[in-house]
């Protein structure tokens, strides 16, 4: 009997620790061996409540759906209607987020401009200044004004269709960016006024203001430079969305861009990406509440970014109160980033397609996040632009389909009442009822 018990014990399945998982242990060993923190690109990889945790309540009896082939559903949106003489009109409610030249290759920037223009929307410069590839192929270009001031040029400010004053980013609220020396070639160094081949760290805050009062002065300065013609956006990371949105509005912003923690970055500490900020889903409703409290909802437009992948994500963000959304990582995937056709080369880099995030090393097999001439040549900007345009059109068609199913003739007429949540967490964050109930966590009935 004792021998049988011993035999049974010998067949006990080994248990891995949830706290000290293989991934956690591998990071401990890496840190112990190198003595430096891990740097990577992309957004948070941990599972957090997201748009998949929401469902639409399609029309049936209580609401009347629209016929897809006979009744129109509008998708256009205007950004910057508050003060700008020339607000931006987009054909679709999806824009391209700021991704810098330096982080991305010249052909990648050109492809983003081509694709966005073909779809009738805007693209954004990112850190490091304006490239002729992007300006030349973007019918609507937003110029990012960042704490680093790398590549900042008043003449380029005047060439832009809007200015985005970046206070924070979803992947790293409170932190600055990185661009390692291997990606700072002669052209990047010249544009950023940096020494060639030397690692660059971006500042985490603007050098000439320390709070919202100074932000108001800075916005006025930018309006004077551009003759009050173009919209001024203020971009904030998803940390304190209610207060940040309210302060941006009071400082005079035309548009607030809100970036949740699933938003990507070219390079920063992994600890930032996974442990700072809030999920995109948790950020939208507080920002909308701030706009409503100030009587500025729909007067100051809200653009949401961070982990948007499908037309369903777009529609859900709009239903929660956003005016438009912005994509970054998804746009790069549309261009060909992490494509399995380069799997053999991803394997050589010690990773796999779909998991590659060492964008800062400049060895991207797809030729997108690199400055290597041979790798850059792999990306055809014309074909990349076509693929991006197709993807944007699909996002828009999917969003329209859901809006029609909920009985709306414009995607911006989607509302929280069109949604329910599958989990208590998502219901609390989105402030919509838990499916099958009328209960919104945190609110008394």
PLY file of the C-alpha trace (Angstrom):
ply
format ascii 1.0
element vertex 445
property float x
property float y
property float z
element edge 444
property int vertex1
property int vertex2
end_header
0.00 0.00 0.00
2.80 2.39 0.91
4.59 1.53 -2.33
1.38 2.32 -4.27
1.10 5.71 -2.55
4.72 6.46 -3.39
4.08 5.46 -6.99
1.06 7.78 -7.09
3.08 10.63 -5.64
5.75 10.12 -8.26
3.13 10.71 -10.94
1.99 14.05 -9.45
1.99 16.71 -12.19
4.54 19.49 -11.44
2.90 22.84 -10.78
4.27 26.08 -12.17
3.97 29.14 -9.94
1.54 31.78 -11.22
3.53 34.45 -9.38
6.93 33.17 -10.54
5.92 32.11 -14.04
8.52 31.08 -16.66
8.28 34.58 -18.17
8.85 36.24 -14.78
11.76 33.95 -13.99
13.32 34.62 -17.39
13.16 38.38 -16.75
14.74 37.93 -13.30
17.60 35.99 -14.88
18.02 38.55 -17.66
18.14 41.42 -15.14
20.61 39.52 -12.95
22.86 38.86 -15.92
22.84 42.32 -17.53
22.13 44.79 -14.73
19.93 46.94 -17.01
16.19 47.24 -17.49
14.48 45.75 -20.52
13.66 48.08 -23.41
11.14 47.23 -26.11
8.54 48.71 -28.40
4.83 48.15 -28.84
2.10 48.37 -26.23
1.01 46.43 -23.18
0.83 42.67 -23.70
-0.98 41.84 -20.49
-4.69 41.04 -20.63
-6.78 43.99 -19.50
-10.48 44.81 -20.02
-10.88 45.94 -23.60
-13.49 46.52 -26.29
-13.95 42.76 -26.73
-15.70 42.83 -23.35
-18.53 44.95 -24.81
-21.38 43.91 -27.11
-23.82 45.91 -29.21
-27.55 45.68 -28.66
-28.77 45.57 -32.23
-32.13 47.05 -33.18
-35.20 44.84 -33.44
-38.56 45.97 -32.00
-37.70 48.85 -29.70
-35.34 50.33 -32.29
-35.51 50.16 -36.07
-32.39 49.06 -37.99
-31.28 50.69 -41.22
-31.14 48.78 -44.49
-27.47 48.54 -45.45
-27.89 48.77 -49.21
-30.58 51.46 -49.33
-30.04 53.78 -46.37
-26.87 55.79 -45.92
-24.77 55.93 -42.78
-22.42 58.90 -42.58
-18.80 58.59 -41.47
-17.32 62.08 -41.87
-16.09 64.06 -38.88
-14.72 67.57 -38.35
-11.85 68.11 -35.93
-10.94 71.53 -34.57
-14.21 73.42 -34.83
-13.74 75.36 -31.59
-11.24 78.07 -32.55
-9.47 77.10 -35.77
-10.29 78.97 -38.97
-9.62 75.79 -40.96
-10.86 72.73 -39.07
-9.93 69.36 -40.55
-12.69 67.41 -42.27
-12.11 63.66 -42.45
-14.07 61.26 -44.61
-13.76 58.54 -41.97
-13.51 58.62 -38.16
-10.14 56.82 -38.14
-6.82 58.69 -38.20
-3.15 57.64 -38.17
-1.32 58.28 -34.90
2.05 59.99 -34.56
5.00 57.70 -35.35
8.33 59.36 -35.86
10.75 59.30 -38.74
13.74 57.71 -37.06
11.62 55.16 -35.34
10.08 54.38 -38.76
11.77 54.34 -42.12
11.21 56.92 -44.85
9.26 54.44 -47.02
7.04 53.60 -44.04
6.23 57.27 -43.50
5.46 57.65 -47.19
3.20 54.59 -47.12
1.28 55.98 -44.14
0.72 59.24 -45.99
-0.39 57.48 -49.16
-2.78 55.16 -47.36
-4.34 57.83 -45.18
-4.85 60.18 -48.13
-6.46 57.48 -50.26
-8.90 56.76 -47.42
-9.65 60.45 -46.85
-8.08 60.84 -43.43
-5.04 62.36 -41.72
-1.65 61.12 -40.61
0.66 62.50 -37.91
4.38 63.25 -37.92
5.57 61.95 -34.56
8.83 63.04 -32.91
11.75 64.22 -35.00
10.15 66.61 -37.45
8.36 66.55 -40.79
9.65 64.50 -43.71
9.01 65.44 -47.30
7.83 61.87 -47.96
5.02 62.30 -45.47
4.11 65.90 -46.26
4.19 65.22 -49.96
1.83 62.25 -49.75
-0.49 63.41 -46.95
-3.46 65.55 -47.90
-4.00 66.17 -44.17
-0.96 66.13 -41.91
-0.88 66.75 -38.15
2.44 68.05 -36.81
3.40 66.76 -33.37
4.98 69.27 -30.98
6.77 67.23 -28.32
8.79 67.91 -25.16
12.01 66.96 -26.94
11.59 69.66 -29.65
13.62 67.36 -31.93
13.17 68.55 -35.48
10.85 71.39 -34.43
10.70 73.97 -37.18
8.31 76.98 -37.21
8.16 76.81 -41.00
6.98 73.21 -40.81
4.41 74.21 -38.19
2.92 76.55 -40.78
2.89 73.77 -43.40
0.82 71.48 -41.16
-2.96 71.08 -41.25
-3.11 70.75 -37.45
-0.70 70.76 -34.50
-0.73 68.10 -31.80
0.86 69.28 -28.57
1.98 66.05 -26.89
1.84 66.01 -23.10
1.84 62.24 -22.67
1.59 58.90 -24.43
-0.43 55.85 -23.39
2.50 53.44 -23.34
4.49 55.69 -20.99
2.56 58.47 -19.22
5.15 60.49 -17.33
8.04 59.11 -19.39
10.03 60.16 -22.43
10.92 58.23 -25.56
14.11 56.56 -26.72
15.87 56.26 -30.06
19.01 54.15 -29.94
22.12 55.14 -31.81
21.95 52.41 -34.44
18.86 54.12 -35.89
20.32 57.65 -35.82
21.87 57.82 -39.27
23.08 60.98 -40.98
19.60 62.11 -42.07
17.92 61.43 -38.72
20.77 63.18 -36.89
20.47 66.21 -39.16
16.71 66.47 -38.69
16.96 66.16 -34.91
20.18 68.18 -34.53
21.83 65.23 -32.78
25.20 63.50 -33.10
25.07 60.55 -35.46
25.03 57.08 -33.88
24.47 58.25 -30.28
21.51 57.08 -28.18
18.81 59.72 -27.78
16.45 60.15 -24.85
13.40 62.39 -25.22
12.32 64.61 -22.34
9.29 63.60 -20.31
7.94 67.16 -19.99
8.04 70.36 -21.99
10.98 72.61 -21.10
9.04 75.87 -21.12
5.97 75.08 -19.04
5.19 73.26 -15.83
1.41 73.20 -15.69
-1.92 74.04 -17.31
-1.46 77.81 -17.00
1.74 77.57 -19.04
-0.03 75.25 -21.47
-2.54 77.98 -22.24
0.33 80.34 -23.08
1.95 77.71 -25.29
-1.30 77.09 -27.20
-1.69 80.83 -27.80
1.90 80.97 -29.03
1.22 78.18 -31.53
-1.95 79.91 -32.69
-0.02 83.12 -33.32
2.63 81.25 -35.31
-0.06 79.68 -37.51
-2.38 82.68 -37.71
-5.16 80.89 -35.81
-5.77 78.84 -38.95
-5.14 75.24 -37.85
-6.59 73.20 -34.98
-4.50 72.66 -31.86
-4.72 69.16 -30.39
-3.52 68.22 -26.91
-2.50 64.59 -26.48
-2.48 62.99 -23.04
-1.70 59.50 -21.82
-4.46 57.56 -20.11
-3.55 58.23 -16.50
-6.01 60.81 -15.09
-8.34 61.32 -18.06
-11.00 63.39 -16.30
-8.66 66.07 -14.98
-6.29 66.03 -17.95
-9.17 66.48 -20.38
-10.69 69.28 -18.32
-7.36 71.12 -18.06
-6.68 70.75 -21.79
-10.09 72.23 -22.59
-9.57 75.13 -20.19
-6.15 75.78 -21.73
-7.83 76.28 -25.12
-7.45 72.96 -26.96
-9.59 72.35 -30.04
-9.17 68.59 -29.80
-8.15 66.24 -26.99
-6.31 63.05 -27.99
-6.52 60.38 -25.30
-4.11 57.43 -25.53
-4.73 54.32 -23.40
-2.09 51.89 -22.14
-2.52 49.50 -25.09
-1.11 52.24 -27.30
2.33 51.43 -28.67
5.68 53.15 -28.52
8.90 52.91 -30.48
10.94 52.13 -27.38
10.71 52.50 -23.63
11.14 50.45 -20.48
8.99 47.31 -20.39
8.09 48.22 -16.79
6.48 51.43 -18.11
4.51 49.70 -20.83
3.01 47.08 -18.54
2.56 48.97 -15.27
1.82 52.65 -15.95
-1.49 54.10 -17.12
-4.98 52.73 -17.54
-6.66 50.56 -20.19
-8.17 52.51 -23.07
-11.63 51.26 -22.10
-11.27 52.82 -18.64
-10.25 56.23 -20.01
-13.05 57.18 -22.39
-16.00 57.74 -20.09
-14.13 59.97 -17.56
-12.88 62.12 -20.46
-16.38 62.38 -21.90
-17.71 63.27 -18.45
-15.18 66.11 -18.20
-16.31 67.46 -21.58
-19.96 67.18 -20.59
-19.38 68.92 -17.25
-17.79 71.82 -19.11
-20.54 71.89 -21.74
-17.94 71.09 -24.42
-18.80 67.57 -25.55
-18.81 67.54 -29.38
-17.56 71.15 -29.32
-14.07 70.04 -28.34
-13.54 66.78 -30.18
-12.22 63.67 -28.44
-9.91 61.31 -30.34
-9.21 57.97 -28.65
-6.26 55.67 -29.34
-4.64 52.61 -27.84
-5.26 49.06 -29.05
-7.82 49.78 -31.79
-7.87 46.82 -34.18
-11.30 46.35 -35.80
-14.37 48.25 -36.93
-16.06 46.95 -33.79
-13.41 48.67 -31.65
-13.96 51.88 -33.60
-17.74 51.71 -33.20
-17.53 50.96 -29.48
-15.17 53.89 -28.84
-17.55 56.18 -30.75
-20.53 54.82 -28.81
-18.77 55.66 -25.54
-18.44 59.29 -26.65
-15.35 59.65 -28.83
-15.57 61.69 -32.04
-12.83 59.73 -33.81
-10.13 57.18 -33.10
-6.47 56.87 -34.00
-4.41 53.80 -34.89
-0.67 53.17 -34.81
0.29 49.54 -34.26
-2.57 48.29 -36.43
-1.44 50.58 -39.24
2.06 49.08 -39.10
0.62 45.56 -39.19
-1.39 46.61 -42.26
1.87 47.75 -43.90
3.44 44.36 -43.20
4.95 44.52 -39.71
5.30 41.12 -38.00
4.32 39.39 -41.24
4.81 35.58 -41.05
6.54 35.66 -44.45
9.62 36.95 -42.58
9.39 34.21 -39.93
12.82 32.76 -40.66
14.42 36.16 -40.08
12.38 36.80 -36.93
13.67 33.45 -35.67
17.25 34.59 -36.29
16.53 37.61 -34.08
15.36 35.28 -31.32
11.66 35.98 -31.68
8.70 35.10 -33.90
6.23 36.87 -36.15
3.52 38.44 -34.01
5.83 38.84 -31.03
8.60 40.97 -32.52
8.88 44.18 -30.48
12.58 45.09 -30.60
11.85 48.00 -32.92
14.55 50.08 -31.25
17.31 47.79 -32.55
16.68 48.83 -36.16
16.74 45.28 -37.59
13.06 44.97 -38.55
12.87 42.32 -41.33
9.77 44.03 -42.75
11.70 47.26 -43.39
9.31 49.42 -41.34
11.01 50.27 -38.04
14.55 50.50 -39.38
17.02 52.84 -41.03
18.99 50.04 -42.70
18.94 50.72 -46.49
18.71 47.03 -47.42
15.83 46.37 -45.04
14.03 49.61 -45.97
14.05 48.54 -49.62
11.77 45.63 -48.72
8.83 47.97 -48.15
7.17 49.28 -51.30
5.46 52.52 -50.16
2.92 52.36 -52.98
1.88 48.81 -52.10
2.02 49.63 -48.39
-0.23 52.62 -48.95
-2.71 50.47 -50.86
-2.83 47.91 -48.06
-3.33 50.59 -45.42
-6.10 52.24 -47.44
-7.86 48.88 -47.79
-7.61 48.29 -44.05
-8.99 51.74 -43.22
-11.91 51.17 -45.60
-12.70 47.85 -43.93
-12.65 49.47 -40.47
-15.08 52.09 -41.72
-17.43 49.60 -43.39
-17.51 47.47 -40.25
-18.25 50.51 -38.11
-21.06 51.56 -40.48
-22.53 48.06 -40.37
-22.78 48.17 -36.58
-24.20 51.70 -36.57
-26.92 50.68 -39.04
-27.71 47.60 -36.98
-28.30 49.89 -34.01
-30.58 52.18 -36.07
-28.22 55.12 -36.66
-27.65 57.06 -39.87
-24.23 58.34 -38.77
-21.50 56.56 -36.85
-21.23 59.46 -34.40
-24.85 58.86 -33.37
-23.83 55.64 -31.64
-24.35 55.96 -27.88
-23.73 54.09 -24.61
-27.33 52.81 -24.68
-26.31 50.68 -27.67
-23.89 48.67 -25.51
-23.78 46.09 -22.75
-20.79 44.50 -21.01
-19.77 40.88 -20.55
-17.83 41.42 -17.31
-18.31 43.47 -14.18
-14.98 45.21 -14.80
-15.90 46.27 -18.32
-19.35 47.39 -17.19
-17.79 49.58 -14.50
-15.19 51.08 -16.85
-17.54 51.72 -19.77
-20.43 52.64 -17.48
-22.86 50.44 -19.40
-25.08 47.67 -18.00
-23.82 44.17 -17.36
-25.33 41.91 -20.03
-28.74 40.53 -19.04
-29.19 43.12 -16.29
-29.87 46.81 -15.89
-27.00 47.10 -13.42
-24.13 49.50 -14.00
-21.48 48.87 -11.33
-20.91 51.90 -9.17
-24.31 53.40 -9.94
-27.44 52.92 -7.87
-30.65 52.03 -9.70
0 1
1 2
2 3
3 4
4 5
5 6
6 7
7 8
8 9
9 10
10 11
11 12
12 13
13 14
14 15
15 16
16 17
17 18
18 19
19 20
20 21
21 22
22 23
23 24
24 25
25 26
26 27
27 28
28 29
29 30
30 31
31 32
32 33
33 34
34 35
35 36
36 37
37 38
38 39
39 40
40 41
41 42
42 43
43 44
44 45
45 46
46 47
47 48
48 49
49 50
50 51
51 52
52 53
53 54
54 55
55 56
56 57
57 58
58 59
59 60
60 61
61 62
62 63
63 64
64 65
65 66
66 67
67 68
68 69
69 70
70 71
71 72
72 73
73 74
74 75
75 76
76 77
77 78
78 79
79 80
80 81
81 82
82 83
83 84
84 85
85 86
86 87
87 88
88 89
89 90
90 91
91 92
92 93
93 94
94 95
95 96
96 97
97 98
98 99
99 100
100 101
101 102
102 103
103 104
104 105
105 106
106 107
107 108
108 109
109 110
110 111
111 112
112 113
113 114
114 115
115 116
116 117
117 118
118 119
119 120
120 121
121 122
122 123
123 124
124 125
125 126
126 127
127 128
128 129
129 130
130 131
131 132
132 133
133 134
134 135
135 136
136 137
137 138
138 139
139 140
140 141
141 142
142 143
143 144
144 145
145 146
146 147
147 148
148 149
149 150
150 151
151 152
152 153
153 154
154 155
155 156
156 157
157 158
158 159
159 160
160 161
161 162
162 163
163 164
164 165
165 166
166 167
167 168
168 169
169 170
170 171
171 172
172 173
173 174
174 175
175 176
176 177
177 178
178 179
179 180
180 181
181 182
182 183
183 184
184 185
185 186
186 187
187 188
188 189
189 190
190 191
191 192
192 193
193 194
194 195
195 196
196 197
197 198
198 199
199 200
200 201
201 202
202 203
203 204
204 205
205 206
206 207
207 208
208 209
209 210
210 211
211 212
212 213
213 214
214 215
215 216
216 217
217 218
218 219
219 220
220 221
221 222
222 223
223 224
224 225
225 226
226 227
227 228
228 229
229 230
230 231
231 232
232 233
233 234
234 235
235 236
236 237
237 238
238 239
239 240
240 241
241 242
242 243
243 244
244 245
245 246
246 247
247 248
248 249
249 250
250 251
251 252
252 253
253 254
254 255
255 256
256 257
257 258
258 259
259 260
260 261
261 262
262 263
263 264
264 265
265 266
266 267
267 268
268 269
269 270
270 271
271 272
272 273
273 274
274 275
275 276
276 277
277 278
278 279
279 280
280 281
281 282
282 283
283 284
284 285
285 286
286 287
287 288
288 289
289 290
290 291
291 292
292 293
293 294
294 295
295 296
296 297
297 298
298 299
299 300
300 301
301 302
302 303
303 304
304 305
305 306
306 307
307 308
308 309
309 310
310 311
311 312
312 313
313 314
314 315
315 316
316 317
317 318
318 319
319 320
320 321
321 322
322 323
323 324
324 325
325 326
326 327
327 328
328 329
329 330
330 331
331 332
332 333
333 334
334 335
335 336
336 337
337 338
338 339
339 340
340 341
341 342
342 343
343 344
344 345
345 346
346 347
347 348
348 349
349 350
350 351
351 352
352 353
353 354
354 355
355 356
356 357
357 358
358 359
359 360
360 361
361 362
362 363
363 364
364 365
365 366
366 367
367 368
368 369
369 370
370 371
371 372
372 373
373 374
374 375
375 376
376 377
377 378
378 379
379 380
380 381
381 382
382 383
383 384
384 385
385 386
386 387
387 388
388 389
389 390
390 391
391 392
392 393
393 394
394 395
395 396
396 397
397 398
398 399
399 400
400 401
401 402
402 403
403 404
404 405
405 406
406 407
407 408
408 409
409 410
410 411
411 412
412 413
413 414
414 415
415 416
416 417
417 418
418 419
419 420
420 421
421 422
422 423
423 424
424 425
425 426
426 427
427 428
428 429
429 430
430 431
431 432
432 433
433 434
434 435
435 436
436 437
437 438
438 439
439 440
440 441
441 442
442 443
443 444
